[in-house]
Amino acid sequence: MTSLTDSRYPLMTPASEPLRKRAPALDEQGKPLSDFMMLFPRLRDQPRHQVERTLIAIQGVLANFESNVVFAELNLKLNILWVSIRPVQGLRLEIADAIQSLVPGAKLVSHI
């Protein structure tokens, strides 16, 4: 099992490059990936324990889908989660629904 703390999942790592340069567009076989973004309104303004609880919830959901999640990053400054996945029909909504069930304020903003 791959740990969500490895380089594919820089959930809380400060960014050194723009997301467009870090998030993969293709998988290991050169097939296009699908992406989606979620908004966590006012998360950065929450107490530290609430931010940590939210991060643990996100990591738990992504771990359940780790064979199809290729990249994930939570930008706390912008309150946005970006996720790159293998293009499996219905997967982005399944992941988003699972996150929303644990973090009710989370909103699916955009998906490609």
PyMOL commands that set and color helices and strands:
alter all, ss='L'
color gray80, all
select helices_A, chain A and resi 19-22+43-45+48-64+91-102
alter helices_A, ss='H'
color red, helices_A
select strands_A, chain A and resi 34-39+69-75+80-85+107-111
alter strands_A, ss='S'
color yellow, strands_A
deselect
rebuild
show_as cartoon
